[in-house]
Amino acid sequence: MRWTSLFSPTLRDAPGDAEAESHKLLIRAGYIRQLHSGHYILLPLAHRVRKKIIAIIEEEMDSIGGQQVQMPTLQPASTWQKSGRWESMGEIMFRLEDRHGAEAALGVTAEEIFAIVGSEITSYKQLPQMWYQIHTKYRDEARPKSGLLRVREFTMKDAYSFDLNEQGLDASFNLQHEAYSRIFKRIDLKAIPVEASSGNMGGSDSVEFMVRADSGEDKTVICPGCGYGANIEKAVSYLEPVVDEDGPGEPEKFATPGIRTIAELADSGHLANNQIKTMVYVIDGQITLALVRGDHQLNEQKLADATGAVLIRQARSEETLDFLGAEPGSLGAVGVSGCPIYADSALQGRTNMVTGANENDYHFSGVSVERDLNVDEWVDLREVQSGDLCLTCMEPLDIVPTIESGHIFKLGTKYAETFGVSVLDENGKSRTVVMGSYGIGVERAMATIVETHFDDKGIIWPLAVAPFEVVVTIVQPKDEENVRIGEHIYESLLNLGVEVLLDDRDARPGVKFADAELIGIPYRVTVGPKGIADGVIEFVPRASGEATLVPIEETSSYIAEIIKSAE
């Protein structure tokens, strides 16, 4: 490719609304342009990178027995209604009606559709099966941001496994886990596998592959001692036992005029770790109370996971007032019945506690949690904080910003039961098939690479995904000898199978060098009059910036060998 033919509209400055480095650089370097909020045009350079990421994914999926398929993007509402996710997906799903009034949606994910196809598996002899697609997904994000990191339209590799039993699922899950590790290594992302919530997907287990980045919206808990890792929605930590003093036989009500927060109550002499924080939620239409210790934070996803919630939201003030008779700041669960009550395990066995009395400006002291509260279930609701101790090795935990780069799920039989995916086993007995689901966002991977591979000059692409491997820069395009040697090196590299871009533009050398660094081509060959006079060219790796002088006649073989050794 000649630069004079390449469409790569580079910009001096990034748009004012770009915050993430990948957003700034992919715009400036001429990779992407925004059509409207959350929807981006991939220009030629981005398309080349995308193709390479996809090729790596396809190679690794094929290597573990994956079979590539293609599912429809437009999907009938009835399919999603059957699984119950037409409601639970909420506003993130793009919905529409056709000319006949039939409801449909643009694919958010594809568990339901793959399960429908999977229902054609009839015998255990056909198992295991592993299918995947590279496909466009649509999610109506409330706040698309950070360029390609959070969008409404994107390409996903989603794969699905079908096995006879849990042991088979474990094997398929492990194959995907290993393939993901290889994919991320090949595209030079240091992805950390961590425990994660399965969320709306359901199932028994899931693992996220997280990449540390300052722009990351996810919080990941990492133990520097033993390597424990978990998404903040799943993480657990050691909790120092608390020994309570004996309290009175019954709760005692006392006035707390104007006190509305845990901190204000603590200032009045009631330590936060001796308080019960009561939060009111509406879960699948049912008022529900969630209780944590006063100095702890509730993680809403943990509550959703514990309750199996399809729809979850905090109760509105009028709903809280109507049910409990008080406003936030005076709420508690003493004597409350008629609704589910979930309490964090840290409250189990606690006595002599303080909580709201469900009367404005009043609280109870002397509360024994198990005696005075009608707790339906003890669950882990507490959000881990930085500095908490690791359960395994007792080292302080770190909480770091990360980008989710992949997510794999053990779905179990959730979708198979709904859509009748069953087979006859060796004894002729009907068995429900066990499924897994595995996803990687392609454009998100591209952006994440940029987030972790850049400097003040621009992008530094890993060789495996770079749009071109080498740029040959002709310093003086009007000098016949410069052009002749530059063209010769360019043609020689092409003949050796090297992906090379020839910068034949009539532009200043500084502009050419800056553009090559901005778009991030791994290696630059500089053909200039000074080097030609000495019979050499300048070879510069983008990552190091350290120049090496190479004899002109050895240039092509020298570069080809470097590329081969780096693959």
FILOKE-320876 format. One line per field, with one value per residue (C-alpha): residue number from 1; x, y, z; residue in three letters. Coordinates in Angstrom, 2 decimals, m for minus. Layout:
BEGIN
nufi c(NUM, ...)
c1 c(X, ...)
c2 c(Y, ...)
c3 c(Z, ...)
dose c(ALA, ...)
END
This chain:
BEGIN
nufi c(1, 2, 3, 4, 5, 6, 7, 8, 9, 10, 11, 12, 13, 14, 15, 16, 17, 18, 19, 20, 21, 22, 23, 24, 25, 26, 27, 28, 29, 30, 31, 32, 33, 34, 35, 36, 37, 38, 39, 40, 41, 42, 43, 44, 45, 46, 47, 48, 49, 50, 51, 52, 53, 54, 55, 56, 57, 58, 59, 60, 61, 62, 63, 64, 65, 66, 67, 68, 69, 70, 71, 72, 73, 74, 75, 76, 77, 78, 79, 80, 81, 82, 83, 84, 85, 86, 87, 88, 89, 90, 91, 92, 93, 94, 95, 96, 97, 98, 99, 100, 101, 102, 103, 104, 105, 106, 107, 108, 109, 110, 111, 112, 113, 114, 115, 116, 117, 118, 119, 120, 121, 122, 123, 124, 125, 126, 127, 128, 129, 130, 131, 132, 133, 134, 135, 136, 137, 138, 139, 140, 141, 142, 143, 144, 145, 146, 147, 148, 149, 150, 151, 152, 153, 154, 155, 156, 157, 158, 159, 160, 161, 162, 163, 164, 165, 166, 167, 168, 169, 170, 171, 172, 173, 174, 175, 176, 177, 178, 179, 180, 181, 182, 183, 184, 185, 186, 187, 188, 189, 190, 191, 192, 193, 194, 195, 196, 197, 198, 199, 200, 201, 202, 203, 204, 205, 206, 207, 208, 209, 210, 211, 212, 213, 214, 215, 216, 217, 218, 219, 220, 221, 222, 223, 224, 225, 226, 227, 228, 229, 230, 231, 232, 233, 234, 235, 236, 237, 238, 239, 240, 241, 242, 243, 244, 245, 246, 247, 248, 249, 250, 251, 252, 253, 254, 255, 256, 257, 258, 259, 260, 261, 262, 263, 264, 265, 266, 267, 268, 269, 270, 271, 272, 273, 274, 275, 276, 277, 278, 279, 280, 281, 282, 283, 284, 285, 286, 287, 288, 289, 290, 291, 292, 293, 294, 295, 296, 297, 298, 299, 300, 301, 302, 303, 304, 305, 306, 307, 308, 309, 310, 311, 312, 313, 314, 315, 316, 317, 318, 319, 320, 321, 322, 323, 324, 325, 326, 327, 328, 329, 330, 331, 332, 333, 334, 335, 336, 337, 338, 339, 340, 341, 342, 343, 344, 345, 346, 347, 348, 349, 350, 351, 352, 353, 354, 355, 356, 357, 358, 359, 360, 361, 362, 363, 364, 365, 366, 367, 368, 369, 370, 371, 372, 373, 374, 375, 376, 377, 378, 379, 380, 381, 382, 383, 384, 385, 386, 387, 388, 389, 390, 391, 392, 393, 394, 395, 396, 397, 398, 399, 400, 401, 402, 403, 404, 405, 406, 407, 408, 409, 410, 411, 412, 413, 414, 415, 416, 417, 418, 419, 420, 421, 422, 423, 424, 425, 426, 427, 428, 429, 430, 431, 432, 433, 434, 435, 436, 437, 438, 439, 440, 441, 442, 443, 444, 445, 446, 447, 448, 449, 450, 451, 452, 453, 454, 455, 456, 457, 458, 459, 460, 461, 462, 463, 464, 465, 466, 467, 468, 469, 470, 471, 472, 473, 474, 475, 476, 477, 478, 479, 480, 481, 482, 483, 484, 485, 486, 487, 488, 489, 490, 491, 492, 493, 494, 495, 496, 497, 498, 499, 500, 501, 502, 503, 504, 505, 506, 507, 508, 509, 510, 511, 512, 513, 514, 515, 516, 517, 518, 519, 520, 521, 522, 523, 524, 525, 526, 527, 528, 529, 530, 531, 532, 533, 534, 535, 536, 537, 538, 539, 540, 541, 542, 543, 544, 545, 546, 547, 548, 549, 550, 551, 552, 553, 554, 555, 556, 557, 558, 559, 560, 561, 562, 563, 564, 565, 566, 567)
c1 c(0.00, 1.20, 0.44, m0.72, m3.52, m4.28, m7.30, m6.00, m7.27, m4.97, m5.72, m3.50, m5.88, m8.42, m12.09, m12.91, m15.27, m12.69, m11.46, m9.98, m6.58, m7.81, m10.68, m8.32, m5.69, m8.01, m9.71, m6.48, m4.72, m7.54, m8.87, m12.44, m15.08, m18.27, m21.54, m23.69, m23.57, m22.26, m21.89, m18.53, m17.30, m14.19, m11.88, m9.32, m6.63, m9.11, m10.58, m7.14, m6.57, m10.04, m9.44, m6.24, m7.89, m10.71, m8.24, m6.47, m9.78, m10.90, m7.64, m7.89, m11.60, m10.99, m8.06, m10.35, m13.02, m15.16, m17.45, m18.28, m21.91, m23.94, m27.18, m29.77, m29.42, m33.15, m34.79, m38.48, m39.73, m41.29, m37.84, m36.75, m40.12, m39.78, m36.48, m37.79, m35.15, m37.49, m38.32, m35.01, m32.93, m34.80, m33.86, m30.55, m32.39, m33.25, m36.86, m39.03, m42.14, m42.37, m45.07, m47.41, m47.03, m44.86, m42.36, m38.67, m35.28, m31.73, m29.46, m27.92, m26.43, m27.39, m27.94, m31.59, m30.88, m28.09, m30.29, m32.98, m30.47, m29.09, m32.51, m31.72, m29.05, m30.79, m28.12, m25.28, m23.11, m23.34, m21.81, m19.79, m20.52, m18.91, m20.23, m19.20, m19.88, m18.25, m21.30, m22.70, m24.43, m26.60, m26.98, m28.75, m26.21, m27.52, m24.20, m21.94, m18.43, m14.71, m14.88, m14.94, m14.89, m18.61, m20.74, m24.19, m23.07, m20.07, m18.63, m18.53, m17.14, m19.69, m19.26, m21.53, m20.77, m23.14, m22.23, m23.91, m23.02, m21.19, m17.89, m18.20, m19.01, m15.92, m13.80, m15.35, m15.00, m11.33, m10.72, m12.22, m10.27, m7.01, m7.94, m8.74, m5.39, m3.68, m5.73, m4.89, m1.23, m1.12, m2.65, m0.38, m3.03, m2.08, m5.53, m6.07, m8.70, m10.85, m13.99, m17.07, m20.81, m22.88, m25.49, m28.33, m26.71, m27.37, m25.47, m23.19, m19.83, m18.11, m14.65, m13.81, m10.53, m9.59, m6.89, m5.51, m5.96, m6.50, m9.56, m11.17, m14.71, m14.63, m13.12, m11.11, m9.87, m6.34, m4.21, m0.50, 0.38, m1.36, m2.78, m6.45, m8.57, m12.27, m14.58, m15.80, m19.26, m17.92, m14.94, m14.74, m12.27, m11.41, m13.48, m12.17, m14.60, m16.43, m17.19, m20.34, m21.23, m24.44, m27.41, m30.80, m33.45, m35.40, m34.59, m34.84, m36.08, m34.28, m34.63, m32.23, m33.58, m32.18, m29.87, m30.12, m26.80, m24.57, m21.80, m24.05, m25.18, m21.54, m20.69, m23.31, m21.45, m22.75, m19.88, m20.62, m19.62, m22.30, m25.03, m27.31, m27.77, m31.21, m31.86, m35.17, m35.35, m38.07, m37.09, m39.36, m42.17, m41.66, m40.49, m37.29, m34.98, m31.21, m29.11, m25.38, m23.17, m23.09, m19.48, m19.94, m21.17, m23.77, m22.94, m26.18, m25.08, m24.42, m27.98, m29.29, m27.29, m28.42, m32.09, m32.08, m33.55, m34.85, m35.68, m34.09, m34.19, m34.01, m37.44, m38.76, m39.14, m42.92, m42.73, m40.39, m42.57, m45.72, m44.23, m42.07, m43.66, m40.44, m37.95, m34.36, m32.20, m34.66, m35.23, m34.78, m36.03, m36.97, m40.32, m40.81, m42.67, m44.44, m41.35, m38.13, m35.19, m31.62, m28.79, m25.06, m23.20, m21.18, m24.33, m24.94, m24.72, m24.32, m25.95, m26.42, m26.73, m28.33, m30.81, m33.65, m36.99, m39.13, m40.23, m38.65, m36.00, m35.93, m33.62, m33.42, m30.41, m29.79, m30.84, m29.94, m29.90, m31.03, m33.52, m35.16, m34.97, m36.86, m33.94, m34.92, m31.43, m27.85, m25.83, m22.68, m23.73, m20.65, m18.49, m14.78, m12.72, m9.08, m6.85, m9.19, m7.28, m7.21, m9.07, m6.35, m3.08, m4.13, m2.29, m3.97, m6.08, m5.75, m8.67, m7.58, m9.41, m9.74, m11.31, m13.33, m11.85, m13.59, m16.15, m16.86, m19.89, m21.04, m24.71, m25.71, m29.19, m30.95, m31.48, m31.45, m34.44, m36.35, m35.83, m35.95, m32.32, m32.08, m30.54, m30.89, m27.95, m26.36, m29.25, m31.92, m32.77, m33.54, m30.89, m30.94, m27.86, m25.47, m24.40, m21.58, m21.26, m18.05, m17.61, m14.93, m15.65, m13.53, m13.52, m13.21, m10.08, m8.74, m9.36, m7.93, m4.72, m4.39, m5.15, m2.14, 0.15, 0.74, 3.08, 3.03, 3.65, 0.76, m0.20, 2.32, 0.63, 1.82, 3.12, 0.37, m2.44, m0.74, m2.38, 1.05, 4.22, 6.65, 6.52, 9.16, 9.61, 11.16, 12.61, 12.99, 10.28, 11.55, 15.03, 15.27, 17.82, 15.76, 12.68, 14.48, 15.90, 12.68, 10.67, 13.17, 12.96, 9.17, 8.86, 11.37, 9.47, 6.20, 7.77, 8.87, 5.29, 5.81, 2.86, 4.47, 3.32, 5.35, 5.25, 5.62, 3.88, 5.33, 5.51, 8.14, 10.13, 8.88, 5.26, 5.96, 7.74, 4.98, 2.22, 4.03, 4.43, 0.84, m0.73, 1.65, 3.37, 5.85, 8.91, 10.07, 12.64, 13.97, 15.45, 17.30, 20.16, 22.62, 22.12, 22.21, 25.55, 26.86, 25.06, 22.66, 19.08, 17.80, 15.70, 13.62, 11.29, 8.29, 8.36, 11.97, 12.71, 16.32, 17.73, 19.93, 21.86, 21.44, 23.22, 20.77, 21.25, 20.52, 17.46, 14.70, 16.19, 17.10, 13.53, 11.95, 14.06, 13.13, 9.44, 9.72, 11.50, 8.86, 5.89)
c2 c(0.00, 3.49, 6.27, 8.47, 5.93, 5.29, 6.96, 7.87, 11.31, 12.11, 15.07, 17.33, 17.37, 14.98, 16.01, 17.81, 15.11, 12.32, 11.22, 7.72, 7.57, 5.01, 7.31, 10.25, 8.30, 6.24, 9.49, 11.43, 8.62, 8.25, 4.86, 5.74, 8.42, 8.75, 8.56, 9.26, 8.45, 4.92, 4.12, 4.36, 4.07, 1.89, 3.43, 1.35, 1.21, 0.10, m2.47, m4.00, m4.25, m5.70, m8.38, m9.46, m9.71, m11.76, m14.03, m14.78, m15.47, m17.76, m19.70, m20.31, m21.21, m23.64, m25.18, m26.33, m27.74, m24.66, m24.62, m21.20, m20.31, m17.16, m16.34, m13.67, m10.23, m9.53, m11.89, m12.43, m11.20, m14.60, m16.19, m13.72, m13.86, m17.63, m17.28, m14.41, m12.00, m9.83, m8.13, m8.48, m7.00, m3.75, m0.63, m1.97, m3.96, m2.28, m3.25, m2.71, m3.86, m5.05, m3.93, m6.61, m5.44, m8.36, m7.42, m8.13, m7.08, m6.59, m9.23, m8.30, m11.75, m15.16, m17.83, m18.25, m18.53, m21.08, m23.11, m23.26, m24.65, m26.94, m28.55, m30.44, m32.43, m35.68, m38.20, m38.18, m39.45, m35.98, m34.37, m32.38, m29.54, m26.10, m23.39, m19.77, m16.70, m13.34, m11.16, m7.66, m7.02, m4.06, m2.64, 0.63, 1.90, 4.81, 6.64, 5.46, 6.72, 6.23, 5.61, 1.89, 0.85, 1.47, 1.56, 0.58, m1.45, m3.77, m7.04, m9.95, m13.42, m15.44, m19.18, m21.82, m25.33, m28.27, m31.20, m34.23, m33.41, m31.04, m32.85, m32.21, m28.55, m28.25, m29.61, m27.22, m24.30, m25.10, m25.31, m21.86, m20.52, m21.74, m20.42, m17.00, m16.91, m17.63, m15.03, m12.30, m13.27, m13.13, m9.66, m8.58, m7.91, m8.83, m10.18, m11.40, m14.13, m13.32, m14.64, m12.77, m12.45, m14.18, m11.44, m11.60, m14.58, m16.94, m20.16, m21.48, m19.91, m17.29, m15.85, m12.40, m11.56, m8.12, m5.77, m3.12, 0.36, 3.80, 4.24, 1.01, 1.31, m2.00, m2.47, m5.64, m6.91, m8.30, m9.93, m9.17, m12.02, m15.12, m13.82, m14.02, m11.98, m11.19, m8.59, m6.20, m7.78, m11.17, m10.43, m11.53, m10.67, m11.54, m9.78, m9.29, m10.80, m8.34, m9.16, m7.38, m6.41, m7.86, m5.66, m5.29, m7.96, m5.91, m3.10, 0.37, 3.30, 6.63, 10.01, 11.03, 14.40, 15.51, 12.49, 10.96, 9.23, 6.52, 9.09, 11.46, 8.63, 7.60, 11.18, 10.89, 7.93, 4.87, 3.41, 2.61, m1.04, m1.33, m0.02, m1.83, m0.11, m0.86, m0.40, m0.86, m2.41, m3.49, m6.90, m8.37, m6.20, m7.16, m4.77, m6.29, m5.20, m5.55, m5.17, m4.55, m3.30, 0.46, 0.79, m1.49, m0.78, m2.96, m4.25, m4.24, m7.00, m9.28, m8.63, m9.37, m12.60, m13.67, m13.09, m14.30, m10.95, m10.35, m6.69, m4.82, m1.17, 0.95, 1.74, 5.24, 7.46, 7.20, 3.39, 3.29, 5.67, 3.70, 0.33, 1.21, 4.45, 6.44, 8.17, 7.05, 7.73, 6.22, 2.84, m0.59, m4.14, m4.69, m6.47, m6.02, m8.79, m9.17, m8.81, m10.75, m9.66, m10.41, m9.73, m9.70, m12.50, m9.97, m9.25, m12.88, m13.33, m9.61, m8.17, m4.78, m3.07, 0.24, 0.62, 2.84, 2.49, 3.14, 6.38, 9.63, 10.87, 7.65, 4.64, 1.40, 0.38, m3.02, m4.88, m8.56, m9.32, m12.94, m12.34, m9.13, m9.32, m11.77, m12.50, m14.82, m15.47, m14.71, m13.83, m12.02, m8.44, m6.52, m4.79, m5.38, m2.27, m1.58, m2.74, m5.53, m8.73, m11.65, m14.71, m17.00, m15.36, m12.38, m9.87, m6.45, m6.43, m3.89, m2.55, m1.55, m0.08, m2.63, m3.17, m6.33, m7.99, m11.36, m13.26, m16.98, m18.56, m21.95, m21.63, m25.07, m26.17, m22.78, m22.26, m25.93, m26.63, m23.64, m24.57, m28.34, m29.15, m32.79, m36.00, m39.70, m41.10, m44.54, m46.06, m44.41, m41.97, m38.33, m35.93, m32.14, m30.78, m28.58, m25.32, m22.77, m19.28, m17.42, m13.86, m11.43, m7.95, m7.35, m3.53, m3.36, m5.52, m3.06, m0.11, m1.94, m2.65, 1.09, 1.86, m0.25, 0.46, 4.17, 7.04, 10.80, 10.32, 7.97, 4.30, 1.45, m1.56, m5.08, m6.66, m9.30, m6.77, m3.74, m2.45, m2.62, m4.20, m1.75, 1.76, 2.75, 6.50, 8.26, 11.46, 13.21, 11.94, 14.26, 12.74, 9.91, 7.88, 8.18, 7.01, 4.19, 2.69, 3.21, 1.51, m1.36, m2.00, m1.74, m4.28, m6.63, m6.62, m7.27, m10.24, m11.60, m11.43, m8.39, m6.01, m2.72, 0.84, 3.10, 6.74, 8.34, 11.58, 14.94, 16.11, 17.28, 14.49, 15.63, 15.22, 11.74, 10.62, 12.05, 10.34, 6.98, 7.25, 8.40, 5.48, 3.10, 1.02, m1.30, m0.67, 2.28, 2.23, 5.70, 6.21, 9.53, 11.15, 11.01, 7.27, 6.53, 8.29, 5.85, 2.85, 2.41, 2.98, 3.77, 1.09, 2.22, 0.05, 2.12, 0.76, 1.63, 4.44, 3.25, 3.60, 0.97, 1.51, m1.39, m1.84, m1.12, m4.49, m6.32, m4.30, m6.61, m9.82, m8.07, m6.85, m10.11, m11.98, m9.59, m9.98, m13.76, m13.93, m11.66, m13.76)
c3 c(0.00, m0.89, 1.52, m1.35, m1.89, 1.77, 3.35, 6.78, 7.83, 10.76, 13.02, 15.04, 18.03, 19.51, 19.81, 23.03, 24.30, 24.03, 27.48, 27.10, 25.41, 22.90, 21.90, 21.41, 19.48, 17.26, 16.20, 15.73, 13.88, 11.38, 12.51, 13.45, 13.09, 15.11, 13.18, 16.22, 19.92, 20.45, 16.74, 14.95, 11.39, 11.11, 8.52, 6.54, 9.23, 11.89, 9.56, 9.01, 12.77, 13.30, 10.65, 12.38, 15.80, 14.28, 12.49, 15.78, 17.52, 14.70, 14.76, 18.49, 18.38, 15.52, 17.40, 20.24, 17.94, 17.48, 14.44, 13.05, 12.35, 11.75, 13.57, 12.66, 14.20, 14.20, 16.69, 17.58, 20.93, 21.61, 21.91, 24.57, 26.31, 26.60, 28.48, 30.62, 29.40, 27.32, 30.62, 32.45, 29.65, 30.19, 28.30, 27.02, 24.34, 21.01, 20.29, 17.23, 15.43, 11.84, 9.41, 10.77, 14.37, 15.44, 18.15, 17.65, 19.00, 17.79, 19.27, 22.63, 23.05, 21.65, 24.32, 23.34, 19.62, 20.05, 22.40, 19.72, 17.24, 19.95, 20.32, 17.10, 18.96, 19.86, 20.92, 23.41, 20.55, 18.98, 22.06, 22.86, 20.44, 20.37, 18.03, 17.64, 15.55, 14.85, 14.86, 15.43, 18.74, 19.77, 23.26, 23.98, 26.49, 28.56, 28.32, 25.50, 26.24, 25.75, 22.01, 21.24, 24.90, 25.50, 22.39, 21.14, 18.15, 18.20, 16.96, 19.37, 19.21, 21.12, 21.50, 23.03, 24.22, 24.61, 26.87, 28.39, 31.99, 34.34, 33.82, 30.10, 30.73, 32.93, 30.06, 27.52, 29.94, 30.48, 26.72, 26.28, 29.26, 27.74, 24.29, 25.74, 27.50, 24.17, 22.32, 24.80, 24.80, 21.00, 20.89, 23.77, 26.41, 29.96, 30.81, 34.37, 34.81, 37.84, 39.51, 38.32, 38.74, 36.06, 36.30, 33.79, 32.05, 34.94, 35.50, 38.18, 37.48, 35.38, 34.80, 33.45, 31.74, 33.00, 31.74, 34.08, 32.63, 34.13, 31.90, 33.08, 34.40, 36.25, 39.68, 40.16, 43.51, 43.33, 46.00, 45.41, 47.74, 46.41, 43.12, 44.12, 41.74, 41.53, 40.11, 42.80, 42.35, 43.41, 45.66, 49.28, 52.03, 55.62, 58.25, 61.77, 64.31, 66.56, 70.19, 71.37, 74.88, 76.24, 75.55, 77.21, 76.88, 74.34, 71.90, 73.44, 71.39, 71.73, 70.03, 67.28, 66.09, 62.75, 62.42, 58.96, 58.24, 59.64, 60.14, 62.11, 64.34, 64.84, 65.88, 68.60, 70.12, 68.23, 66.25, 62.62, 63.02, 65.73, 63.42, 60.97, 57.63, 56.14, 52.42, 50.67, 47.19, 44.83, 43.46, 40.81, 42.13, 45.80, 48.52, 49.93, 52.74, 52.49, 55.65, 56.04, 58.84, 59.18, 58.10, 55.08, 51.57, 49.88, 46.39, 44.43, 42.05, 45.02, 46.14, 42.65, 42.51, 45.98, 45.23, 41.63, 40.68, 37.19, 37.85, 40.74, 41.76, 44.88, 46.27, 45.71, 48.77, 48.71, 48.52, 51.51, 53.51, 52.67, 53.68, 56.70, 57.83, 57.92, 55.68, 54.96, 57.99, 60.40, 58.75, 60.32, 60.24, 63.89, 63.95, 60.20, 58.38, 55.08, 52.91, 52.27, 54.42, 53.29, 55.72, 55.13, 56.86, 58.87, 60.91, 61.87, 65.63, 66.36, 69.48, 71.11, 67.72, 66.71, 63.85, 62.72, 64.50, 61.41, 63.01, 61.89, 64.34, 66.37, 66.55, 68.49, 70.58, 72.11, 68.97, 68.73, 65.03, 65.13, 67.96, 66.77, 62.98, 60.77, 58.44, 55.59, 54.31, 55.28, 52.19, 51.13, 50.35, 51.49, 48.93, 49.49, 50.22, 49.36, 52.21, 53.34, 54.00, 51.59, 52.87, 51.54, 52.57, 54.75, 52.55, 51.99, 48.82, 46.02, 43.99, 40.51, 37.49, 34.70, 31.30, 30.81, 27.72, 27.82, 29.86, 30.00, 31.70, 32.87, 31.97, 33.18, 32.08, 32.33, 28.59, 27.65, 29.89, 28.54, 24.90, 25.22, 24.51, 25.56, 24.29, 24.88, 26.83, 26.43, 28.41, 26.30, 29.10, 28.26, 29.63, 29.57, 27.83, 29.82, 28.14, 28.37, 26.87, 25.98, 24.67, 23.45, 22.08, 18.97, 18.79, 22.57, 22.26, 19.69, 22.00, 25.01, 23.10, 22.47, 26.13, 27.11, 24.13, 23.58, 24.37, 23.88, 20.15, 19.44, 19.25, 19.57, 17.94, 18.76, 15.58, 15.47, 15.02, 13.46, 10.27, 8.59, 9.88, 8.29, 6.88, 4.36, 4.58, 1.59, 2.99, m0.40, m2.78, m5.55, m5.48, m8.03, m6.03, m2.84, m4.69, m6.50, m3.29, m1.36, m4.11, m4.26, m0.50, m0.64, m3.46, m1.85, 1.44, m0.36, m2.14, 1.25, 2.53, 4.75, 5.14, 4.19, 3.68, 1.41, 2.48, m0.93, 0.01, m0.91, 2.69, 5.15, 6.87, 10.29, 9.17, 7.83, 10.99, 13.22, 11.22, 11.29, 15.06, 15.52, 13.64, 15.40, 12.72, 14.54, 12.31, 10.24, 7.46, 6.64, 3.18, 3.11, 1.20, 4.08, 4.63, 0.92, 0.65, 3.26, 1.74, 4.69, 5.77, 9.26, 10.92, 13.93, 16.05, 17.12, 20.69, 21.52, 19.09, 18.91, 15.41, 13.75, 10.51, 8.08, 4.72, 1.92, 0.23, 3.53, 4.53, 3.32, 4.70, 7.97, 8.50, 7.41, 9.94, 12.75, 11.94, 11.77, 15.13, 16.71, 15.58)
dose c(MET, ARG, TRP, THR, SER, LEU, PHE, SER, PRO, THR, LEU, ARG, ASP, ALA, PRO, GLY, ASP, ALA, GLU, ALA, GLU, SER, HIS, LYS, LEU, LEU, ILE, ARG, ALA, GLY, TYR, ILE, ARG, GLN, LEU, HIS, SER, GLY, HIS, TYR, ILE, LEU, LEU, PRO, LEU, ALA, HIS, ARG, VAL, ARG, LYS, LYS, ILE, ILE, ALA, ILE, ILE, GLU, GLU, GLU, MET, ASP, SER, ILE, GLY, GLY, GLN, GLN, VAL, GLN, MET, PRO, THR, LEU, GLN, PRO, ALA, SER, THR, TRP, GLN, LYS, SER, GLY, ARG, TRP, GLU, SER, MET, GLY, GLU, ILE, MET, PHE, ARG, LEU, GLU, ASP, ARG, HIS, GLY, ALA, GLU, ALA, ALA, LEU, GLY, VAL, THR, ALA, GLU, GLU, ILE, PHE, ALA, ILE, VAL, GLY, SER, GLU, ILE, THR, SER, TYR, LYS, GLN, LEU, PRO, GLN, MET, TRP, TYR, GLN, ILE, HIS, THR, LYS, TYR, ARG, ASP, GLU, ALA, ARG, PRO, LYS, SER, GLY, LEU, LEU, ARG, VAL, ARG, GLU, PHE, THR, MET, LYS, ASP, ALA, TYR, SER, PHE, ASP, LEU, ASN, GLU, GLN, GLY, LEU, ASP, ALA, SER, PHE, ASN, LEU, GLN, HIS, GLU, ALA, TYR, SER, ARG, ILE, PHE, LYS, ARG, ILE, ASP, LEU, LYS, ALA, ILE, PRO, VAL, GLU, ALA, SER, SER, GLY, ASN, MET, GLY, GLY, SER, ASP, SER, VAL, GLU, PHE, MET, VAL, ARG, ALA, ASP, SER, GLY, GLU, ASP, LYS, THR, VAL, ILE, CYS, PRO, GLY, CYS, GLY, TYR, GLY, ALA, ASN, ILE, GLU, LYS, ALA, VAL, SER, TYR, LEU, GLU, PRO, VAL, VAL, ASP, GLU, ASP, GLY, PRO, GLY, GLU, PRO, GLU, LYS, PHE, ALA, THR, PRO, GLY, ILE, ARG, THR, ILE, ALA, GLU, LEU, ALA, ASP, SER, GLY, HIS, LEU, ALA, ASN, ASN, GLN, ILE, LYS, THR, MET, VAL, TYR, VAL, ILE, ASP, GLY, GLN, ILE, THR, LEU, ALA, LEU, VAL, ARG, GLY, ASP, HIS, GLN, LEU, ASN, GLU, GLN, LYS, LEU, ALA, ASP, ALA, THR, GLY, ALA, VAL, LEU, ILE, ARG, GLN, ALA, ARG, SER, GLU, GLU, THR, LEU, ASP, PHE, LEU, GLY, ALA, GLU, PRO, GLY, SER, LEU, GLY, ALA, VAL, GLY, VAL, SER, GLY, CYS, PRO, ILE, TYR, ALA, ASP, SER, ALA, LEU, GLN, GLY, ARG, THR, ASN, MET, VAL, THR, GLY, ALA, ASN, GLU, ASN, ASP, TYR, HIS, PHE, SER, GLY, VAL, SER, VAL, GLU, ARG, ASP, LEU, ASN, VAL, ASP, GLU, TRP, VAL, ASP, LEU, ARG, GLU, VAL, GLN, SER, GLY, ASP, LEU, CYS, LEU, THR, CYS, MET, GLU, PRO, LEU, ASP, ILE, VAL, PRO, THR, ILE, GLU, SER, GLY, HIS, ILE, PHE, LYS, LEU, GLY, THR, LYS, TYR, ALA, GLU, THR, PHE, GLY, VAL, SER, VAL, LEU, ASP, GLU, ASN, GLY, LYS, SER, ARG, THR, VAL, VAL, MET, GLY, SER, TYR, GLY, ILE, GLY, VAL, GLU, ARG, ALA, MET, ALA, THR, ILE, VAL, GLU, THR, HIS, PHE, ASP, ASP, LYS, GLY, ILE, ILE, TRP, PRO, LEU, ALA, VAL, ALA, PRO, PHE, GLU, VAL, VAL, VAL, THR, ILE, VAL, GLN, PRO, LYS, ASP, GLU, GLU, ASN, VAL, ARG, ILE, GLY, GLU, HIS, ILE, TYR, GLU, SER, LEU, LEU, ASN, LEU, GLY, VAL, GLU, VAL, LEU, LEU, ASP, ASP, ARG, ASP, ALA, ARG, PRO, GLY, VAL, LYS, PHE, ALA, ASP, ALA, GLU, LEU, ILE, GLY, ILE, PRO, TYR, ARG, VAL, THR, VAL, GLY, PRO, LYS, GLY, ILE, ALA, ASP, GLY, VAL, ILE, GLU, PHE, VAL, PRO, ARG, ALA, SER, GLY, GLU, ALA, THR, LEU, VAL, PRO, ILE, GLU, GLU, THR, SER, SER, TYR, ILE, ALA, GLU, ILE, ILE, LYS, SER, ALA, GLU)
END
